[in-house]
Amino acid sequence: MGNLRDFFSPVKHVMIKEVTEMKRMKIAAFLIVAPILQAIVFGFVAVTDIKNVPTMICDEDNSALSRALTDKFFNMDHFRVVLVTHDPQTIEKQLGSNRARVCLRIPPDFGENIRKGKRAPVQVIGDGTDSNSAVQTMSRVQLVVAAFSGEVFEKKLAAMKSVVGQLPSITMQERVWYNPELKSANVMVPGVIGLILAIVTMVIMSLSIVREKESGNIEQMVVTPITPAQIIAGKIIPYIVIGLIDICVVVVTCGIIFKTPFEGSFLLLLTLSLFMILVNLGIGIYISTISATQQQAMFSAIFFLMPNILLSGFLFPIKNMPEILQWLTYIIPMRYYMVIIRGIFLKGLGFMELLPQTFALFVYGAVVFAMAIKAFRKTVS
């Protein structure tokens, strides 16, 4: 007990100094308010749902059947019909000027082919300058056309039943678990918490020790009987508390504004988030000890931050990446935290289901802190 008291007594003074420094720099409130604003902005921006796509329809047939197909696009949130024309010469102009992003072209013999029982192809032209939007939009157009084709087919079958009798059919019943409405916000918003933690803890901590070196305070701390481990502990504890507070306020904010479901244990979320916070702080300390200036530390932190955003599965599915990058994601700590936070938010997973990811973060944090302490000892010596 006495050893713990002897260890934490200097730590408390380092903590007081760190908090005083944050107050002097007026960043304490920023570390709480900024994550709320970031969560709101990211929650509205970082979504993949495509809606109100400017759509033009080139109906060269102008028959009852072609108009019936055209009407399908007027009452859908995904499409916003900006032009209906009969002249195919206008397609390139409309897509080139960005007035329309997708065009459905119905050929002149569309209705006649359907009445004669022939194939009646239609053309979908998309603006490929935004590939993600183009793929989603063209897929949605294909679904609408397929649904219309099914309606026409059912009418043909109804007319044939009186001759051939009842015909067999296969129907599919869809059910989506964990995110029934397929809202991308329910997937992206929990991931925002991981991004905010990285910004608040890794980036700010990366400036901490290098700021002491620039001001000359590190030499004053070296001549005291405080050990490097005590200095590091005193510096990280305030940021651990701030990180946990940020999680609380962001979860509440996202729940109120975005109605994000939360199926799991909030206590488990805080506990496992502690591992991610420690990993980020360890990386921040390591960056701070090997950097000579705050500018160098900031650029190094951004260098570590970008792979965590791009390779963690936050924005892009890992399975869609090249195989070599999929293997590279295993050294990205945010990859494991994305599984943890989305599993708790959407699936209500418990500790045992998330044990592999938790263990990976624990190992990652232990290695990073060992490197940080070793580098700090070299710095102070």
C-alpha positions in Angstrom: 0.0 0.0 0.0 2.9 2.3 0.9 4.5 1.6 -2.5 1.3 2.6 -4.3 1.1 5.8 -2.3 4.7 6.6 -3.0 4.2 6.0 -6.7 0.9 8.0 -7.1 1.9 11.0 -4.9 4.3 12.4 -7.6 1.8 11.3 -10.3 -0.9 13.5 -8.7 1.4 16.6 -8.9 2.1 15.9 -12.6 -1.6 15.5 -13.2 -2.3 18.9 -11.5 0.4 20.4 -13.7 -1.1 18.9 -16.8 -4.6 20.1 -16.0 -3.2 23.6 -15.2 -1.5 23.6 -18.5 -4.7 22.6 -20.3 -6.5 25.5 -18.5 -3.8 27.9 -19.4 -4.0 26.9 -23.1 -7.8 26.9 -22.9 -8.1 23.5 -24.5 -10.0 21.7 -21.7 -13.4 22.9 -22.8 -12.4 22.4 -26.4 -11.6 18.7 -25.8 -15.2 18.3 -24.6 -17.1 20.6 -26.9 -15.2 19.8 -30.1 -16.1 16.0 -30.1 -19.8 16.9 -29.8 -19.6 19.2 -32.8 -17.5 16.6 -34.7 -20.0 13.8 -33.9 -22.9 15.9 -35.3 -21.0 16.9 -38.4 -19.7 13.4 -39.1 -23.1 11.9 -38.4 -24.7 14.0 -41.1 -21.8 13.8 -43.6 -20.3 10.4 -43.2 -23.3 8.5 -44.5 -23.5 6.4 -47.7 -27.2 6.5 -48.3 -27.8 8.1 -51.7 -31.1 10.1 -52.0 -32.6 12.7 -54.3 -30.3 11.8 -57.2 -31.0 14.1 -60.2 -32.6 11.8 -62.7 -33.6 12.3 -66.3 -35.9 10.0 -68.4 -35.6 9.8 -72.1 -38.9 8.2 -73.2 -38.6 7.6 -77.0 -41.7 5.3 -76.9 -44.2 7.5 -75.1 -46.6 4.6 -74.8 -48.9 3.7 -71.9 -46.4 1.1 -70.7 -43.4 3.4 -71.0 -45.3 6.1 -69.0 -46.2 3.5 -66.4 -42.5 2.7 -66.0 -41.6 6.4 -65.8 -44.2 7.0 -63.0 -42.3 4.5 -60.8 -39.4 7.1 -60.5 -41.6 10.0 -59.4 -42.6 8.7 -56.0 -39.2 7.4 -54.7 -36.9 9.2 -52.3 -33.8 7.9 -54.1 -34.7 9.7 -57.3 -35.5 13.3 -58.1 -36.7 13.5 -61.7 -35.5 16.7 -63.2 -36.4 16.2 -66.9 -38.5 13.9 -69.0 -37.7 14.2 -72.7 -38.3 12.3 -75.9 -35.0 13.5 -77.6 -32.0 11.3 -76.9 -29.7 14.1 -78.2 -30.2 15.9 -74.9 -28.8 13.1 -72.7 -25.1 14.0 -73.1 -25.8 17.7 -72.4 -27.8 17.0 -69.2 -25.2 14.6 -67.8 -22.3 16.7 -68.9 -23.7 19.8 -67.1 -24.4 17.8 -63.9 -28.0 18.7 -64.1 -28.7 15.0 -64.1 -26.6 12.1 -62.7 -28.4 9.2 -64.2 -30.6 8.7 -67.2 -33.2 6.0 -68.0 -33.5 5.6 -71.8 -36.6 3.8 -73.1 -36.4 2.8 -76.8 -39.2 3.5 -79.3 -40.4 -0.1 -79.6 -40.6 -0.7 -75.8 -44.4 -1.0 -75.5 -44.8 -2.9 -78.8 -42.2 -5.5 -77.8 -43.9 -6.1 -74.5 -47.3 -6.6 -76.1 -45.8 -9.1 -78.6 -44.1 -11.0 -75.8 -40.6 -10.0 -76.9 -37.6 -8.8 -74.9 -37.9 -5.1 -74.2 -34.5 -3.7 -73.1 -34.0 -0.3 -71.5 -30.8 1.6 -71.1 -29.4 3.1 -67.9 -26.7 5.8 -68.3 -24.9 6.9 -65.2 -22.4 9.7 -64.4 -19.2 7.8 -63.4 -17.3 10.8 -62.0 -18.8 9.7 -58.6 -18.4 6.0 -58.8 -20.0 5.1 -55.5 -23.1 7.1 -56.2 -23.2 5.8 -59.8 -23.1 2.1 -58.7 -25.7 2.5 -56.0 -28.0 4.6 -58.3 -27.8 2.3 -61.3 -28.4 -0.7 -59.1 -31.5 1.0 -57.7 -32.7 1.8 -61.3 -32.3 -1.9 -62.1 -34.4 -2.9 -59.1 -37.2 -0.5 -60.2 -37.1 -1.9 -63.8 -37.0 -5.5 -62.5 -40.0 -4.8 -60.2 -41.9 -3.3 -63.2 -40.9 -6.3 -65.3 -42.3 -8.6 -62.6 -45.6 -6.7 -62.6 -45.9 -7.2 -66.4 -44.9 -10.9 -66.0 -47.6 -11.4 -63.4 -50.2 -9.9 -65.7 -49.2 -12.3 -68.4 -49.3 -15.3 -66.0 -52.8 -14.2 -64.8 -54.0 -14.4 -68.4 -52.4 -17.9 -68.8 -53.8 -19.4 -65.7 -57.2 -19.9 -67.2 -55.5 -22.2 -69.8 -52.7 -23.9 -68.0 -53.9 -23.8 -64.5 -52.0 -22.7 -61.3 -48.3 -22.1 -62.0 -45.6 -22.7 -59.4 -43.6 -19.7 -58.0 -40.8 -19.0 -55.6 -41.0 -16.0 -53.3 -38.3 -14.6 -51.1 -38.9 -13.0 -47.7 -36.2 -10.6 -46.7 -35.2 -10.0 -43.1 -32.2 -7.9 -42.0 -30.9 -8.3 -38.5 -29.2 -5.6 -36.3 -29.9 -2.8 -38.7 -33.4 -3.5 -40.2 -33.8 -0.2 -42.0 -30.3 -0.5 -43.5 -29.5 3.1 -42.4 -25.8 3.9 -43.0 -25.9 6.3 -40.0 -26.4 3.4 -37.6 -23.1 2.0 -38.9 -21.2 5.2 -39.4 -22.1 7.1 -36.2 -20.6 4.5 -33.8 -17.5 4.5 -35.9 -17.3 8.3 -35.4 -16.6 7.7 -31.7 -13.4 5.8 -32.6 -12.3 8.6 -34.9 -13.0 11.3 -32.3 -11.0 9.3 -29.6 -8.1 9.2 -31.9 -8.2 12.9 -32.6 -8.7 13.9 -28.9 -6.2 11.4 -27.4 -3.5 10.6 -30.0 -3.1 14.1 -31.6 -3.3 16.1 -28.3 -1.0 13.7 -26.4 1.5 13.8 -29.3 2.0 17.5 -28.6 2.3 17.2 -24.8 5.8 16.1 -24.1 7.3 17.9 -27.1 5.7 21.1 -25.8 7.6 20.4 -22.5 10.8 20.1 -24.4 10.3 23.3 -26.4 9.5 25.2 -23.2 12.4 23.7 -21.2 10.2 22.2 -18.6 11.3 18.7 -19.4 14.8 19.5 -17.9 13.3 20.7 -14.7 11.2 17.5 -14.4 14.3 15.3 -15.0 16.2 16.7 -12.0 13.3 15.9 -9.7 12.9 12.4 -8.2 10.0 11.7 -10.4 10.5 8.6 -12.6 9.7 8.5 -16.3 6.8 6.1 -15.6 5.3 8.5 -13.1 5.6 11.4 -15.5 3.8 9.4 -18.2 1.1 8.3 -15.8 0.5 11.8 -14.6 0.2 13.0 -18.2 -2.1 10.3 -19.5 -4.6 10.1 -16.7 -6.3 13.5 -17.4 -6.7 12.5 -21.1 -8.1 9.1 -20.1 -10.8 10.9 -18.1 -11.5 13.3 -20.9 -11.7 10.4 -23.4 -14.3 8.6 -21.3 -16.3 11.8 -20.8 -16.2 12.3 -24.6 -17.6 8.8 -25.2 -20.5 9.6 -22.8 -21.4 12.9 -24.3 -21.1 11.6 -27.9 -23.2 8.5 -27.3 -25.9 10.7 -25.7 -25.7 13.3 -28.5 -25.9 10.6 -31.3 -28.8 8.9 -29.5 -30.8 12.2 -29.3 -30.0 13.6 -32.8 -29.6 10.5 -34.9 -31.7 8.0 -32.9 -28.8 5.6 -33.1 -29.7 2.2 -31.5 -27.7 1.1 -28.5 -28.3 -2.6 -27.8 -25.3 -3.5 -25.5 -23.8 -2.6 -22.2 -22.7 1.0 -21.7 -20.3 0.0 -18.9 -18.8 -2.6 -21.3 -18.4 0.1 -23.9 -16.5 2.3 -21.5 -14.3 -0.5 -20.3 -13.3 -1.7 -23.7 -12.9 1.8 -25.0 -10.3 2.3 -22.2 -8.0 -0.1 -24.1 -8.3 2.0 -27.3 -7.7 5.2 -25.4 -4.5 3.7 -23.9 -3.3 2.6 -27.4 -3.9 6.1 -28.8 -2.2 7.7 -25.8 0.8 5.3 -26.1 1.2 6.2 -29.8 0.9 9.9 -28.9 3.6 9.6 -26.2 5.9 7.8 -28.6 5.4 10.4 -31.3 6.0 13.2 -28.8 9.2 11.7 -27.5 10.8 11.2 -30.9 9.6 14.6 -32.3 11.7 17.7 -32.0 9.0 20.3 -32.6 5.2 20.5 -32.2 4.8 20.8 -36.0 6.8 17.6 -36.5 4.6 15.8 -33.8 1.4 17.0 -35.5 2.5 15.7 -38.9 3.5 12.4 -37.4 0.2 12.1 -35.6 -1.7 12.7 -38.8 0.5 10.0 -40.5 -0.7 7.5 -37.9 -4.2 8.8 -38.0 -4.9 8.4 -41.7 -4.4 4.6 -41.9 -6.7 4.3 -38.9 -9.4 6.0 -40.9 -8.8 4.4 -44.2 -7.9 0.8 -43.2 -10.1 0.2 -40.2 -13.4 -0.5 -42.0 -14.8 2.9 -40.8 -15.3 4.2 -44.4 -14.5 1.3 -46.6 -15.3 -2.5 -46.1 -12.1 -4.4 -45.4 -13.3 -7.3 -47.6 -13.3 -5.0 -50.6 -9.7 -4.0 -50.2 -6.8 -5.7 -52.1 -5.6 -8.8 -50.2 -2.2 -7.2 -49.2 -4.1 -4.3 -47.6 -6.4 -6.7 -45.8 -3.4 -8.2 -44.1 -2.1 -4.8 -43.4 -5.3 -3.9 -41.5 -4.3 -6.3 -38.7 -1.7 -3.9 -37.4 -4.3 -1.0 -37.4 -5.7 -0.8 -33.8 -8.8 1.0 -35.0 -9.8 -2.1 -37.0 -10.4 -4.0 -33.7 -12.2 -1.0 -32.1 -14.6 -0.7 -35.0 -15.7 -4.3 -34.4 -16.0 -3.7 -30.6 -18.1 -0.5 -30.9 -20.4 -1.6 -33.7 -20.8 -5.0 -32.0 -21.9 -3.3 -28.7 -24.1 -0.6 -30.4 -25.9 -2.8 -33.0 -25.6 -6.4 -31.9 -25.4 -6.0 -28.1 -22.3 -8.3 -27.9 -20.8 -9.2 -24.6 -17.2 -9.4 -23.4 -16.6 -13.0 -24.5 -17.7 -12.3 -28.1 -15.4 -9.4 -28.2 -12.5 -11.0 -26.4 -10.2 -11.5 -29.5 -10.5 -7.8 -30.4 -10.0 -6.8 -26.7 -6.9 -9.0 -26.5 -5.5 -7.5 -29.7 -5.8 -4.0 -28.3 -4.3 -5.0 -25.0 -1.2 -6.5 -26.8 -1.0 -3.5 -29.1 -1.2 -1.1 -26.1 1.4 -3.0 -24.1 3.9 -2.9 -27.0 3.3 0.7 -27.8 3.7 1.8 -24.1 6.9 -0.2 -23.8 8.3 1.6 -26.8 7.0 4.9 -25.5 8.6 4.5 -22.1 11.9 3.3 -23.6 12.0 6.3 -26.0 11.1 8.7 -23.2 13.9 7.4 -21.0 16.3 8.0 -23.9 14.9 11.5 -24.3 15.2 12.5 -20.6 18.7 11.1 -20.4 
